[in-house]
Amino acid sequence: MSAADARSAVLAAATRLFVHRGYRNVTVGDIAREAGTALPAVYAGAGGKAAILTTLIDEGSHDPIVEWTLDAVRACGDPGEVITLLVHGIRVDNERYEDLVRVMITAAALEDTARQTLDRSDQYYRQSLGVVATRLADLTALRPGLTAERATDILWFYLGHHSWRLCVSDQGWSWEEAERWLAEQVRAAVLGTAPRRAKGTAAGAGSGTLPCRT
């Protein structure tokens, strides 16, 4: 097994254990046994438990869906469609990493390193939302008196991890229901118009394909 394959096996094993046992209850030895490798090899290839979690979170934060979504937003000239593209891309990302996000939040309450990783992930999340807010400002589509900075705050309020968790995990909504409702709230709050069905709402759902028809 190559070093890259061994590292991938360690990360996959850690993900399974963190999700099913909880971050607190997993040791590096557990990860080594689950991955079928020696303990020193885990430390050499991936580091300790906190370092492994950091790697998993960083990889999730830079999933290709993020850049696909931002590229589609930059190319789109319809404000309502920009919101549709944004919310769908974020939905895909949050649905894909739902279990890991839950692990990350639990670990952040236990270790400073995990807390710092969570803060860095949230900062990157907000920066991506800022790109969208700036695009809406460039389209002169923001509600009168709303700056791009404040629009970013509003996007974070409605579309951060916490909102998806509240809708889906706590309230039992489907991901589709949450996506539809959150998109409506964002349009009303940021664009200042009555919620409407944007063009292409269902296009590419769940596939990573994010078209914009202007």
N, CA, C and O of each residue as an XYZ file, in Angstrom:
856
protein
N       0.844     -1.190      0.000
C       0.000      0.000      0.000
C       0.886      1.250      0.000
O       1.808      1.362      0.808
N       0.602      2.185     -0.908
C       1.388      3.407     -0.973
C       1.082      4.301      0.217
O       0.095      4.099      0.925
N       1.943      5.294      0.429
C       1.732      6.222      1.530
C       0.419      6.978      1.350
O      -0.297      7.222      2.322
N       0.101      7.348      0.115
C      -1.141      8.067     -0.156
C      -2.358      7.191      0.141
O      -3.343      7.656      0.714
N      -2.279      5.914     -0.256
C      -3.387      4.993      0.015
C      -3.553      4.767      1.511
O      -4.673      4.709      2.018
N      -2.426      4.641      2.215
C      -2.484      4.437      3.665
C      -3.108      5.653      4.352
O      -3.912      5.510      5.273
N      -2.736      6.834      3.901
C      -3.301      8.057      4.486
C      -4.807      8.133      4.225
O      -5.573      8.505      5.114
N      -5.226      7.785      3.022
C      -6.655      7.785      2.694
C      -7.414      6.792      3.566
O      -8.524      7.072      4.019
N      -6.803      5.624      3.797
C      -7.446      4.613      4.641
C      -7.581      5.114      6.074
O      -8.596      4.868      6.725
N      -6.566      5.813      6.565
C      -6.607      6.365      7.926
C      -7.713      7.409      8.042
O      -8.478      7.397      9.007
N      -7.802      8.309      7.068
C      -8.822      9.360      7.111
C     -10.227      8.768      7.030
O     -11.135      9.222      7.727
N     -10.405      7.758      6.182
C     -11.710      7.113      6.068
C     -12.080      6.397      7.366
O     -13.226      6.456      7.811
N     -11.103      5.723      7.966
C     -11.346      5.024      9.236
C     -11.696      6.014     10.333
O     -12.614      5.782     11.120
N     -10.962      7.119     10.384
C     -11.232      8.139     11.402
C     -12.630      8.714     11.235
O     -13.336      8.927     12.220
N     -13.030      8.964     10.008
C     -14.370      9.497      9.762
C     -15.432      8.552     10.284
O     -16.365      8.978     10.965
N     -15.300      7.274      9.971
C     -16.283      6.291     10.426
C     -16.354      6.259     11.950
O     -17.440      6.257     12.530
N     -15.207      6.235     12.580
C     -15.182      6.127     14.044
C     -15.692      7.401     14.711
O     -16.455      7.329     15.674
N     -15.283      8.551     14.217
C     -15.748      9.810     14.792
C     -17.269      9.914     14.717
O     -17.922     10.360     15.660
N     -17.815      9.497     13.585
C     -19.265      9.605     13.395
C     -20.015      8.627     14.284
O     -21.010      8.997     14.908
N     -19.554      7.389     14.348
C     -20.320      6.356     15.045
C     -20.044      6.291     16.551
O     -20.923      5.901     17.319
N     -18.842      6.667     16.978
C     -18.522      6.593     18.406
C     -18.500      7.955     19.084
O     -18.664      8.057     20.300
N     -18.300      8.984     18.298
C     -18.101     10.309     18.879
C     -16.622     10.610     19.020
O     -15.829      9.731     19.358
N     -16.259     11.838     18.762
C     -14.846     12.228     18.758
C     -14.169     11.904     20.083
O     -13.046     11.398     20.095
N     -14.831     12.185     21.191
C     -14.246     11.976     22.522
C     -13.849     10.526     22.750
O     -12.863     10.247     23.432
N     -14.617      9.604     22.180
C     -14.452      8.180     22.494
C     -13.527      7.425     21.538
O     -13.446      6.198     21.598
N     -12.843      8.133     20.676
C     -11.955      7.499     19.693
C     -10.507      7.837     20.020
O     -10.191      8.989     20.319
N      -9.629      6.844     19.966
C      -8.201      7.058     20.151
C      -7.484      6.839     18.819
O      -8.046      6.285     17.874
N      -6.231      7.289     18.770
C      -5.442      7.053     17.557
C      -5.240      5.551     17.357
O      -5.192      5.076     16.222
N      -5.122      4.807     18.450
C      -5.016      3.350     18.342
C      -6.248      2.744     17.697
O      -6.137      1.820     16.891
N      -7.425      3.257     18.045
C      -8.659      2.777     17.414
C      -8.617      3.022     15.906
O      -8.999      2.163     15.111
N      -8.144      4.214     15.534
C      -8.075      4.563     14.118
C      -7.111      3.640     13.383
O      -7.393      3.190     12.272
N      -5.966      3.361     14.014
C      -4.988      2.460     13.394
C      -5.587      1.078     13.171
O      -5.424      0.498     12.098
N      -6.276      0.547     14.172
C      -6.884     -0.777     14.023
C      -7.958     -0.770     12.942
O      -8.031     -1.700     12.139
N      -8.787      0.263     12.912
C      -9.851      0.348     11.908
C      -9.277      0.442     10.497
O      -9.843     -0.095      9.545
N      -8.152      1.127     10.379
C      -7.515      1.307      9.065
C      -6.632      0.127      8.680
O      -6.197      0.022      7.534
N      -6.368     -0.758      9.632
C      -5.518     -1.907      9.358
C      -4.063     -1.535      9.166
O      -3.367     -2.102      8.324
N      -3.608     -0.562      9.968
C      -2.227     -0.123      9.854
C      -1.616      0.030     11.230
O      -2.323     -0.036     12.236
N      -0.310      0.232     11.286
C       0.395      0.353     12.558
C       0.222      1.760     13.125
O       0.078      2.733     12.384
N       0.240      1.845     14.450
C       0.066      3.133     15.113
C       1.105      4.168     14.665
O       0.733      5.303     14.365
N       2.403      3.809     14.609
C       3.381      4.816     14.157
C       3.106      5.326     12.748
O       3.396      6.480     12.433
N       2.549      4.469     11.904
C       2.247      4.873     10.529
C       1.127      5.915     10.493
O       1.113      6.790      9.627
N       0.194      5.818     11.434
C      -0.883      6.812     11.505
C      -0.311      8.177     11.856
O      -0.617      9.179     11.209
N       0.529      8.202     12.894
C       1.132      9.474     13.293
C       2.012     10.042     12.179
O       2.021     11.250     11.943
N       2.743      9.173     11.503
C       3.652      9.636     10.455
C       2.901     10.176      9.239
O       3.326     11.152      8.621
N       1.794      9.539      8.907
C       1.079      9.917      7.694
C      -0.012     10.941      7.875
O      -0.330     11.681      6.944
N      -0.602     10.995      9.077
C      -1.760     11.876      9.271
C      -1.710     12.683     10.566
O      -2.480     13.629     10.734
N      -0.817     12.322     11.476
C      -0.725     13.054     12.729
C      -1.617     12.466     13.800
O      -2.140     11.362     13.653
N      -1.788     13.215     14.884
C      -2.641     12.774     15.980
C      -4.110     12.983     15.676
O      -4.480     13.359     14.563
N      -4.942     12.737     16.670
C      -6.391     12.783     16.458
C      -6.851     14.170     16.027
O      -7.654     14.289     15.101
N      -6.363     15.211     16.673
C      -6.766     16.573     16.324
C      -6.321     16.931     14.909
O      -7.052     17.587     14.167
N      -5.112     16.495     14.540
C      -4.607     16.779     13.190
C      -5.441     16.065     12.134
O      -5.689     16.611     11.059
N      -5.870     14.856     12.436
C      -6.707     14.106     11.501
C      -8.037     14.817     11.312
O      -8.514     14.959     10.186
N      -8.636     15.264     12.406
C      -9.907     15.983     12.303
C      -9.729     17.265     11.500
O     -10.580     17.611     10.680
N      -8.631     17.966     11.731
C      -8.359     19.189     10.982
C      -8.283     18.910      9.486
O      -8.836     19.657      8.680
N      -7.596     17.836      9.122
C      -7.492     17.468      7.710
C      -8.855     17.169      7.115
O      -9.158     17.608      6.005
N      -9.677     16.431      7.837
C     -11.009     16.088      7.341
C     -11.862     17.334      7.127
O     -12.566     17.454      6.124
N     -11.790     18.258      8.080
C     -12.589     19.476      7.981
C     -12.096     20.355      6.834
O     -12.895     20.910      6.079
N     -10.781     20.475      6.711
C     -10.223     21.296      5.632
C     -10.600     20.730      4.266
O     -10.916     21.485      3.347
N     -10.569     19.416      4.129
C     -10.942     18.810      2.856
C     -12.418     19.042      2.558
O     -12.796     19.277      1.410
N     -13.254     18.975      3.597
C     -14.673     19.248      3.403
C     -14.936     20.687      3.018
O     -15.810     20.966      2.198
N     -14.175     21.610      3.613
C     -14.358     23.033      3.327
C     -14.002     23.372      1.891
O     -14.526     24.334      1.329
N     -13.115     22.588      1.293
C     -12.656     22.871     -0.061
C     -13.202     21.857     -1.071
O     -12.577     21.581     -2.095
N     -14.370     21.315     -0.762
C     -15.033     20.433     -1.706
C     -15.255     21.190     -3.024
O     -15.544     22.387     -2.996
N     -15.127     20.516     -4.179
C     -15.308     21.205     -5.469
C     -16.642     21.921     -5.625
O     -16.739     22.873     -6.400
N     -17.672     21.484     -4.904
C     -18.979     22.142     -5.031
C     -18.889     23.614     -4.657
O     -19.668     24.428     -5.153
N     -17.948     23.963     -3.787
C     -17.813     25.363     -3.374
C     -17.409     26.236     -4.555
O     -18.051     27.250     -4.828
N     -16.353     25.848     -5.251
C     -15.904     26.650     -6.394
C     -16.877     26.566     -7.556
O     -17.062     27.551     -8.272
N     -17.506     25.414     -7.762
C     -18.519     25.320     -8.817
C     -19.629     26.331     -8.568
O     -20.081     27.017     -9.484
N     -20.058     26.412     -7.312
C     -21.138     27.337     -6.975
C     -20.707     28.782     -7.178
O     -21.437     29.571     -7.778
N     -19.524     29.132     -6.682
C     -19.058     30.507     -6.810
C     -18.837     30.880     -8.274
O     -19.132     32.008     -8.670
N     -18.328     29.962     -9.076
C     -18.148     30.239    -10.498
C     -19.494     30.498    -11.175
O     -19.621     31.404    -11.998
N     -20.497     29.689    -10.817
C     -21.823     29.873    -11.393
C     -22.422     31.210    -10.974
O     -23.063     31.887    -11.779
N     -22.215     31.587     -9.721
C     -22.720     32.864     -9.221
C     -22.064     34.027     -9.961
O     -22.741     34.979    -10.351
N     -20.753     33.950    -10.154
C     -20.038     35.029    -10.837
C     -20.522     35.201    -12.279
O     -20.501     36.305    -12.823
N     -20.957     34.100    -12.887
C     -21.376     34.140    -14.286
C     -22.854     34.481    -14.453
O     -23.321     34.661    -15.577
N     -23.588     34.572    -13.357
C     -25.040     34.734    -13.419
C     -25.431     36.194    -13.277
O     -24.894     36.904    -12.426
N     -26.361     36.645    -14.104
C     -26.792     38.030    -14.054
C     -28.172     38.235    -13.474
O     -28.651     39.368    -13.414
N     -28.825     37.166    -13.044
C     -30.166     37.274    -12.474
C     -30.089     37.114    -10.959
O     -29.705     36.046    -10.484
N     -30.442     38.146    -10.182
C     -30.290     38.073     -8.714
C     -31.031     36.908     -8.069
O     -30.497     36.250     -7.177
N     -32.259     36.650     -8.515
C     -33.002     35.533     -7.936
C     -32.331     34.211     -8.210
O     -32.317     33.320     -7.360
N     -31.770     34.083     -9.408
C     -31.063     32.847     -9.752
C     -29.757     32.722     -8.966
O     -29.351     31.617     -8.605
N     -29.107     33.844     -8.704
C     -27.898     33.822     -7.871
C     -28.213     33.193     -6.521
O     -27.457     32.356     -6.029
N     -29.324     33.596     -5.925
C     -29.723     33.021     -4.632
C     -30.008     31.534     -4.763
O     -29.608     30.744     -3.909
N     -30.700     31.150     -5.836
C     -30.997     29.735     -6.062
C     -29.723     28.910     -6.154
O     -29.605     27.856     -5.530
N     -28.770     29.403     -6.939
C     -27.500     28.704     -7.094
C     -26.763     28.589     -5.772
O     -26.238     27.531     -5.428
N     -26.731     29.690     -5.038
C     -26.029     29.707     -3.755
C     -26.622     28.698     -2.785
O     -25.901     27.873     -2.224
N     -27.928     28.763     -2.589
C     -28.562     27.900     -1.584
C     -28.444     26.431     -1.980
O     -28.240     25.569     -1.125
N     -28.571     26.146     -3.274
C     -28.430     24.746     -3.680
C     -27.013     24.236     -3.436
O     -26.827     23.132     -2.925
N     -26.010     25.041     -3.802
C     -24.629     24.617     -3.582
C     -24.328     24.386     -2.116
O     -23.668     23.410     -1.758
N     -24.813     25.285     -1.262
C     -24.591     25.134      0.177
C     -25.337     23.923      0.707
O     -24.831     23.210      1.574
N     -26.533     23.687      0.194
C     -27.295     22.505      0.613
C     -26.522     21.233      0.300
O     -26.417     20.344      1.145
N     -25.972     21.141     -0.930
C     -25.214     19.949     -1.323
C     -24.025     19.743     -0.385
O     -23.763     18.626      0.062
N     -23.313     20.824     -0.093
C     -22.129     20.744      0.764
C     -22.504     20.309      2.174
O     -21.853     19.436      2.747
N     -23.546     20.909      2.737
C     -23.951     20.567      4.098
C     -24.522     19.158      4.182
O     -24.295     18.453      5.165
N     -25.254     18.749      3.166
C     -25.808     17.389      3.167
C     -24.688     16.357      3.055
O     -24.723     15.315      3.709
N     -23.708     16.657      2.228
C     -22.590     15.737      1.994
C     -21.755     15.543      3.260
O     -21.253     14.449      3.515
N     -21.610     16.599      4.046
C     -20.731     16.559      5.217
C     -21.496     16.708      6.530
O     -20.934     17.149      7.533
N     -22.766     16.343      6.524
C     -23.599     16.504      7.714
C     -22.986     15.835      8.939
O     -22.896     16.457      9.998
N     -22.567     14.587      8.814
C     -22.013     13.857      9.956
C     -20.709     14.492     10.435
O     -20.476     14.616     11.638
N     -19.865     14.891      9.490
C     -18.586     15.481      9.861
C     -18.771     16.828     10.549
O     -18.028     17.156     11.474
N     -19.734     17.596     10.118
C     -20.021     18.877     10.772
C     -20.429     18.647     12.222
O     -20.009     19.384     13.114
N     -21.242     17.631     12.454
C     -21.661     17.324     13.818
C     -20.464     16.926     14.680
O     -20.367     17.333     15.837
N     -19.557     16.135     14.119
C     -18.331     15.762     14.837
C     -17.501     16.997     15.140
O     -16.994     17.158     16.250
N     -17.364     17.864     14.152
C     -16.558     19.070     14.292
C     -17.077     19.950     15.429
O     -16.287     20.454     16.228
N     -18.370     20.136     15.508
C     -18.953     20.987     16.545
C     -18.751     20.367     17.926
O     -18.445     21.075     18.885
N     -18.921     19.060     18.029
C     -18.709     18.378     19.307
C     -17.246     18.474     19.735
O     -16.953     18.745     20.900
N     -16.331     18.251     18.793
C     -14.906     18.293     19.114
C     -14.466     19.694     19.519
O     -13.584     19.847     20.364
N     -15.072     20.716     18.923
C     -14.693     22.098     19.220
C     -14.962     22.461     20.670
O     -14.312     23.344     21.231
N     -15.921     21.776     21.270
C     -16.225     22.026     22.683
C     -15.243     21.326     23.611
O     -15.243     21.572     24.817
N     -14.398     20.444     23.048
C     -13.488     19.655     23.861
C     -12.036     20.092     23.742
O     -11.278     19.992     24.708
N     -11.639     20.575     22.570
C     -10.235     20.867     22.327
C     -10.063     22.215     21.640
O     -10.829     22.571     20.744
N      -9.049     22.960     22.070
C      -8.767     24.257     21.456
C      -8.400     24.113     19.988
O      -8.785     24.941     19.162
N      -7.651     23.057     19.661
C      -7.253     22.861     18.272
C      -8.471     22.680     17.378
O      -8.544     23.248     16.288
N      -9.420     21.889     17.843
C     -10.640     21.679     17.072
C     -11.450     22.969     16.987
O     -12.062     23.254     15.958
N     -11.452     23.744     18.060
C     -12.150     25.027     18.059
C     -11.546     25.970     17.023
O     -12.270     26.655     16.301
N     -10.241     26.002     16.956
C      -9.564     26.850     15.976
C      -9.852     26.390     14.553
O     -10.017     27.208     13.648
N      -9.911     25.078     14.364
C     -10.227     24.545     13.044
C     -11.646     24.918     12.640
O     -11.891     25.296     11.494
N     -12.575     24.813     13.575
C     -13.957     25.197     13.306
C     -14.047     26.676     12.964
O     -14.749     27.062     12.030
N     -13.335     27.502     13.722
C     -13.341     28.944     13.450
C     -12.795     29.241     12.055
O     -13.328     30.090     11.340
N     -11.735     28.540     11.677
C     -11.145     28.753     10.356
C     -12.109     28.295      9.258
O     -12.233     28.951      8.224
N     -12.781     27.183      9.484
C     -13.750     26.689      8.517
C     -14.904     27.673      8.366
O     -15.349     27.945      7.251
N     -15.387     28.204      9.484
C     -16.486     29.174      9.433
C     -16.054     30.465      8.733
O     -16.840     31.084      8.016
N     -14.809     30.860      8.947
C     -14.302     32.063      8.287
C     -14.288     31.875      6.772
O     -14.678     32.774      6.027
N     -13.843     30.716      6.324
C     -13.834     30.431      4.893
C     -15.260     30.398      4.344
O     -15.521     30.898      3.250
N     -16.167     29.815      5.101
C     -17.591     29.750      4.747
C     -18.123     31.167      4.547
O     -18.777     31.456      3.544
N     -17.839     32.048      5.507
C     -18.318     33.432      5.427
C     -17.667     34.187      4.261
O     -18.316     35.007      3.611
N     -16.413     33.914      4.005
C     -15.756     34.568      2.869
C     -16.441     34.189      1.554
O     -16.604     35.029      0.669
N     -16.837     32.931      1.431
C     -17.547     32.488      0.234
C     -18.898     33.187      0.118
O     -19.309     33.579     -0.974
N     -19.579     33.339      1.239
C     -20.844     34.079      1.227
C     -20.615     35.539      0.841
O     -21.453     36.156      0.184
N     -19.474     36.081      1.255
C     -19.142     37.447      0.908
C     -18.983     37.642     -0.593
O     -19.323     38.699     -1.124
N     -18.466     36.623     -1.282
C     -18.348     36.689     -2.742
C     -19.734     36.856     -3.364
O     -19.910     37.624     -4.310
N     -20.702     36.140     -2.830
C     -22.065     36.210     -3.361
C     -22.690     37.566     -3.051
O     -23.344     38.166     -3.904
N     -22.486     38.047     -1.823
C     -23.026     39.355     -1.464
C     -22.454     40.447     -2.367
O     -23.171     41.354     -2.789
N     -21.182     40.352     -2.653
C     -20.544     41.330     -3.546
C     -21.114     41.232     -4.949
O     -21.315     42.253     -5.607
N     -21.377     40.014     -5.417
C     -21.979     39.837     -6.736
C     -23.352     40.494     -6.791
O     -23.681     41.158     -7.774
N     -24.150     40.318     -5.755
C     -25.472     40.941     -5.713
C     -25.363     42.458     -5.672
O     -26.173     43.161     -6.276
N     -24.359     42.964     -4.957
C     -24.130     44.410     -4.926
C     -23.749     44.919     -6.305
O     -24.218     45.976     -6.728
N     -22.898     44.176     -7.016
C     -22.491     44.562     -8.359
C     -23.680     44.595     -9.308
O     -23.703     45.377    -10.258
N     -24.672     43.740     -9.047
C     -25.882     43.703     -9.865
C     -26.906     44.739     -9.407
O     -28.019     44.797     -9.931
N     -26.514     45.570     -8.405
C     -27.416     46.562     -7.784
C     -28.728     45.915     -7.361
O     -29.804     46.487     -7.536
N     -28.622     44.715     -6.801
C     -29.806     43.939     -6.451
C     -30.090     43.910     -4.953
O     -31.134     43.406     -4.539
N     -29.181     44.439     -4.132
C     -29.399     44.399     -2.689
C     -30.518     45.359     -2.285
O     -30.732     46.394     -2.916
N     -31.211     44.991     -1.236
C     -32.251     45.851     -0.689
C     -31.691     47.245     -0.408
O     -30.555     47.356      0.053
N     -32.443     48.300     -0.668
C     -31.937     49.660     -0.440
C     -31.380     49.841      0.967
O     -32.023     49.480      1.952
N     -30.180     50.404      1.048
C     -29.525     50.641      2.332
C     -28.727     49.468      2.852
O     -28.054     49.587      3.876
N     -28.786     48.328      2.167
C     -28.074     47.127      2.613
C     -26.697     47.076      1.955
O     -26.590     47.087      0.729
N     -25.649     47.019      2.769
C     -24.294     46.908      2.242
C     -23.952     45.444      1.995
O     -24.626     44.545      2.497
N     -22.898     45.215      1.217
C     -22.444     43.847      0.979
C     -22.012     43.189      2.276
O     -22.236     41.994      2.469
N     -21.393     43.959      3.172
C     -20.944     43.402      4.454
C     -22.134     42.930      5.288
O     -22.108     41.835      5.851
N     -23.184     43.767      5.366
C     -24.351     43.359      6.151
C     -25.099     42.227      5.450
O     -25.662     41.357      6.113
N     -25.109     42.229      4.140
C     -25.738     41.130      3.409
C     -25.030     39.809      3.705
O     -25.669     38.761      3.807
N     -23.705     39.869      3.843
C     -22.949     38.663      4.206
C     -23.394     38.145      5.566
O     -23.544     36.937      5.753
N     -23.604     39.051      6.516
C     -24.090     38.654      7.838
C     -25.448     37.956      7.734
O     -25.696     36.948      8.396
N     -26.315     38.506      6.896
C     -27.651     37.923      6.738
C     -27.555     36.546      6.084
O     -28.251     35.616      6.490
N     -26.701     36.413      5.080
C     -26.510     35.116      4.437
C     -25.997     34.079      5.436
O     -26.427     32.925      5.418
N     -25.082     34.496      6.301
C     -24.570     33.579      7.328
C     -25.682     33.172      8.299
O     -25.765     32.013      8.705
N     -26.522     34.121      8.662
C     -27.630     33.837      9.580
C     -28.541     32.750      9.003
O     -28.925     31.819      9.710
N     -28.879     32.867      7.742
C     -29.811     31.930      7.130
C     -29.157     30.658      6.588
O     -29.809     29.616      6.518
N     -27.886     30.728      6.205
C     -27.287     29.621      5.457
C     -26.078     28.977      6.130
O     -25.471     28.072      5.557
N     -25.713     29.425      7.340
C     -24.631     28.776      8.069
C     -25.017     27.359      8.475
O     -26.176     26.959      8.365
N     -24.020     26.606      8.948
C     -24.276     25.229      9.372
C     -25.455     25.139     10.339
O     -26.256     24.207     10.272
N     -25.551     26.124     11.242
C     -26.559     26.083     12.298
C     -27.977     26.049     11.738
O     -28.839     25.360     12.285
N     -28.230     26.782     10.657
C     -29.587     26.837     10.109
C     -29.996     25.509      9.476
O     -31.126     25.053      9.648
N     -29.066     24.893      8.740
C     -29.373     23.584      8.145
C     -29.587     22.545      9.234
O     -30.485     21.709      9.133
N     -28.761     22.597     10.278
C     -28.896     21.645     11.373
C     -30.247     21.814     12.071
O     -30.908     20.833     12.411
N     -30.647     23.065     12.279
C     -31.927     23.328     12.934
C     -33.086     22.787     12.099
O     -33.985     22.137     12.632
N     -33.068     23.050     10.809
C     -34.166     22.620      9.943
C     -34.208     21.106      9.763
O     -35.255     20.476      9.910
N     -33.044     20.534      9.440
C     -33.017     19.118      9.056
C     -32.881     18.181     10.256
O     -33.693     17.274     10.435
N     -31.855     18.403     11.072
C     -31.600     17.483     12.182
C     -32.584     17.680     13.330
O     -33.120     16.711     13.869
N     -32.821     18.940     13.704
C     -33.666     19.200     14.876
C     -35.157     19.139     14.564
O     -35.940     18.625     15.363
N     -35.555     19.667     13.396
C     -36.978     19.740     13.073
C     -37.456     18.639     12.138
O     -38.660     18.464     11.949
N     -36.526     17.897     11.553
C     -36.911     16.765     10.724
C     -37.363     17.107      9.317
O     -38.026     16.301      8.665
N     -37.008     18.306      8.840
C     -37.338     18.655      7.465
C     -36.465     17.853      6.510
O     -35.376     17.408      6.873
N     -36.952     17.673      5.286
C     -36.086     17.113      4.258
C     -35.106     18.195      3.806
O     -35.333     19.385      4.024
N     -34.019     17.765      3.177
C     -33.052     18.740      2.663
C     -33.690     19.609      1.590
O     -33.394     20.800      1.492
N     -34.555     19.024      0.794
C     -35.232     19.796     -0.252
C     -36.138     20.863      0.353
O     -36.163     22.001     -0.117
N     -36.886     20.492      1.401
C     -37.749     21.473      2.062
C     -36.928     22.608      2.665
O     -37.290     23.779      2.542
N     -35.834     22.258      3.309
C     -34.981     23.279      3.908
C     -34.399     24.196      2.843
O     -34.369     25.414      3.018
N     -33.938     23.617      1.743
C     -33.376     24.428      0.655
C     -34.401     25.411      0.117
O     -34.090     26.585     -0.079
N     -35.602     24.951     -0.119
C     -36.644     25.804     -0.687
C     -37.014     26.942      0.268
O     -37.122     28.097     -0.144
N     -37.207     26.604      1.545
C     -37.619     27.622      2.512
C     -36.514     28.643      2.759
O     -36.777     29.845      2.797
N     -35.282     28.173      2.926
C     -34.180     29.094      3.186
C     -33.944     30.019      1.994
O     -33.643     31.199      2.179
N     -34.077     29.499      0.779
C     -33.925     30.354     -0.400
C     -34.970     31.452     -0.411
O     -34.667     32.592     -0.762
N     -36.200     31.123     -0.032
C     -37.262     32.134      0.016
C     -36.948     33.223      1.038
O     -37.146     34.410      0.777
N     -36.456     32.803      2.206
C     -36.147     33.782      3.254
C     -34.993     34.687      2.835
O     -35.016     35.891      3.091
N     -33.991     34.106      2.193
C     -32.833     34.895      1.769
C     -33.244     35.912      0.709
O     -32.827     37.069      0.764
N     -34.060     35.488     -0.256
C     -34.491     36.438     -1.281
C     -35.231     37.614     -0.656
O     -34.994     38.766     -1.017
N     -36.122     37.320      0.277
C     -36.896     38.388      0.904
C     -36.013     39.308      1.739
O     -36.207     40.524      1.738
N     -35.039     38.732      2.457
C     -34.211     39.520      3.366
C     -33.133     40.316      2.648
O     -32.806     41.431      3.054
N     -32.584     39.751      1.589
C     -31.442     40.392      0.924
C     -31.875     41.214     -0.285
O     -31.391     42.327     -0.495
N     -32.789     40.658     -1.077
C     -33.237     41.374     -2.262
C     -34.388     42.316     -1.959
O     -34.665     43.242     -2.721
N     -35.057     42.070     -0.836
C     -36.148     42.943     -0.445
C     -37.372     42.796     -1.307
O     -38.176     43.724     -1.397
N     -37.538     41.646     -1.949
C     -38.702     41.390     -2.776
C     -39.443     40.192     -2.229
O     -38.903     39.415     -1.442
N     -40.689     40.050     -2.653
C     -41.477     38.903     -2.215
C     -40.830     37.628     -2.731
O     -40.368     37.598     -3.871
N     -40.784     36.566     -1.917
C     -40.196     35.317     -2.376
C     -40.850     34.850     -3.677
O     -42.071     34.906     -3.823
N     -40.035     34.395     -4.606
C     -40.554     33.916     -5.874
C     -39.754     32.705     -6.308
O     -38.659     32.450     -5.805
N     -40.308     31.971     -7.239
C     -39.590     30.804     -7.763
C     -38.612     31.279     -8.818
O     -39.009     31.772     -9.874
N     -37.319     31.125     -8.522
C     -36.303     31.550     -9.478
C     -36.176     30.528    -10.585
O     -36.506     29.355    -10.405
N     -35.693     30.980    -11.737
C     -35.508     30.085    -12.872
C     -34.493     28.998    -12.533
O     -33.496     29.246    -11.856
N     -34.767     27.801    -13.014
C     -33.792     26.723    -12.888
C     -33.674     26.152    -11.491
O     -32.640     25.572    -11.157
N     -34.726     26.300    -10.642
C     -34.632     25.867     -9.258
C     -34.248     24.402     -9.138
O     -33.423     24.037     -8.301
N     -34.845     23.567     -9.970
C     -34.594     22.130     -9.820
C     -33.429     21.651    -10.660
O     -33.026     20.493    -10.545
N     -32.882     22.502    -11.496
C     -31.837     22.041    -12.409
C     -30.596     21.612    -11.665
O     -30.099     22.338    -10.804
N     -30.091     20.431    -11.993
C     -28.838     19.962    -11.414
C     -28.932     19.573     -9.968
O     -27.894     19.378     -9.334
N     -30.131     19.445     -9.396
C     -30.259     19.172     -7.971
C     -29.498     17.910     -7.607
O     -29.706     16.843     -8.185
N     -28.591     18.063     -6.611
C     -27.836     16.933     -6.097
C     -26.706     16.468     -6.992
O     -26.012     15.513     -6.646
N     -26.495     17.118     -8.143
C     -25.518     16.593     -9.084
C     -24.247     17.418     -9.141
O     -23.247     16.962     -9.696
N     -24.257     18.636     -8.574
C     -23.121     19.520     -8.684
C     -23.176     20.357     -9.944
O     -22.280     21.171    -10.168
N     -24.214     20.186    -10.794
C     -24.380     20.996    -11.986
C     -25.238     22.180    -11.632
O     -26.373     22.014    -11.186
N     -24.706     23.395    -11.826
C     -25.394     24.585    -11.361
C     -25.543     25.592    -12.502
O     -24.761     26.538    -12.600
N     -26.552     25.392    -13.373
C     -26.705     26.271    -14.524
C     -27.338     27.594    -14.144
O     -28.051     27.691    -13.145
N     -27.069     28.618    -14.955
C     -27.750     29.899    -14.802
C     -28.237     30.323    -16.171
O     -27.450     30.467    -17.107
N     -29.532     30.519    -16.281
C     -30.084     30.962    -17.556
C     -30.516     32.398    -17.415
O     -31.433     32.695    -16.650
N     -29.876     33.298    -18.137
C     -30.211     34.720    -18.060
C     -30.830     35.182    -19.357
O     -31.182     36.354    -19.490
